[in-house]
C-alpha cells in the first residue's frame, strides 16, 4: 500500500501541472501563453508580507502596471483561474492602487504548485491594514493557470 501511495505522489509531482511554467492570457479571442521566462524579462518588484496561508515571506514578481503595459491589456478587471478550478475577479484599479504583483518567486526561489506556485497574486497586505482580510484573501489567487481580461 505504501508503495502505491508513493507512486501516486511521485506521478503528481512529476506531472505537467506540478511543473507548470506558463499560463494563458485570454483577451477576447486572443490567447497568449506567458511563461516564467517572459516574466523574468520584465521589471520586478518584491513585497514582504504574510498571506492567508503563509507566514511572512518575500515575494518577487512583475508589477501589474508593467504586465498590463507589456501585453497591451486594457481592462476593468482581471479574472484569475487556478489549477484547482478556483477563480476570482480583481478590479485593475485595485491591483494598481496597492502595487500588487504577479509573483513567481518566494524567498528567492521559484514556487512549486505545493507552495502557491507557479504564480500568485500578491498584495502588500501587511503595509495596508485597511485592506479587508476576507476580501484580500479571496483576491490572493495562487496556482494561476489562466488570466482573463474583463472589459
N, C-alpha and C positions, 0 to 999 in steps of 0.2 A: 504494500500500500504506500509506504513512504517513497519508494522509487517512482511510483505513478504520480504522486504529488510533485516530486522534484522535477520530473519530466514536464509536467504541465507548467510549473513555474518557469522553467527554462524556456519553454516554447513561447510563452507570453513575453518574457524579457527579450527574446531574440526576434520577435515579430516586427513587421514594418511599423506598426503603431508605436511600439516601445522605442523604436529608433527613428521616429519621425523627425525630419529636419526641414520641413516646409509646411506651409498652409496655403489654402486657397483664398484669394482676394476676389470677391464677386461684386462687380459693379454693373448692374443691369444684365446685359447679355455677355459681358466680357468677364472672363475668368482668367486670372493670372496666378501662377504659382510663385510664392515668395519664400525663399529659402533663408536659412540662418546665414549663409554666406552673403546673400543680398543685404540682410540687415546689418551685418558686420561692416559693410562698406559705407554705412550711413553714420551721421553724427550719433553719439551715445550720451546717455546721462545715467547717473546712478542715484538710487533712492534707498536710504537705510530706514527700514520700517518693519513692523510686525504685520502679519496678515491674520485672517481669521483661522488659519491652520498652521501657522509657523511662528516661532519666536522671531525677534528682531533679526534681520539679515540685510545684506546689501544686494539689491537687485540692479542689474545693468541691462539697458536696452535702448531702444530708439524712442525719443520723444514723439508723441503723436503728431505734433505740428510737422516735424520732418518727414514722418511716414506719409502723412496726407499729401504733402508737397511732392515728394518723390514719385508717388503713384497718381498724382493729379486728381485726387479724390475731393469732390465737393459733396458734402453730406451733412444732414441734420444729426444723424446718429450712425453708429456702427453696431451691428448685431454680431456678437461673438458666439461661435459654436465650439463646444468642447468635444473631445473624443468620446466622452461618456454620454453624449447627446444633450447635455445641459446647454442652454443658450440664454443670453441676456442682451438687451439693447441698452447702449450707453450713449447719451447725448454728446456730440462732439464738443459743444461748448464746455461741458463739464470736464472732459478729458484735457482740454486746453487750459481751462481756468486753473486746474490743480497740477498742471505739468505732469500728467500721467505718462507712463512709458509702456511700451510693448517689450517686456523683459524676456531675455533668453539666457541670462546668467544669474546665478545666485551665489554670492560669496566667491565670485570669480570663476565658477565652474558652470558649464552647460547643465541645464536642468533636465534630468530624465523624467519620463511620464510619472514615475513614482514619487517625484518631488516637485509637483506643479508644472512640469515642463511638457513639451519643449518651449512653450510660450505662455506668458501670463500677463494680464493687465494689472499694473501696479500703480496705486495712488499713494502719495506721501501722507498716509493717514495719521502717522504719529505727529506730523507737523501741523495737522489741521484737525484739532479736536472737535470742530464744528461739524465735521462730516458724520452724518448718521451712520452708526455702526452696521445696522442691519442692511441699509441701502448700499453702503460701500462693500460689504461682504458679498452681496449679490453681484456687484459690478466687478469684483475681483475674479474674473473668469480665468481659469487655468486649463492646461491641456488643449490649447486652442488649435483647432483643425481648419477653421474657416472664419473669415471676416466678411460680412455682407454690408455693402453700402446702402444706407437708408436715406432717401432724398426727402 
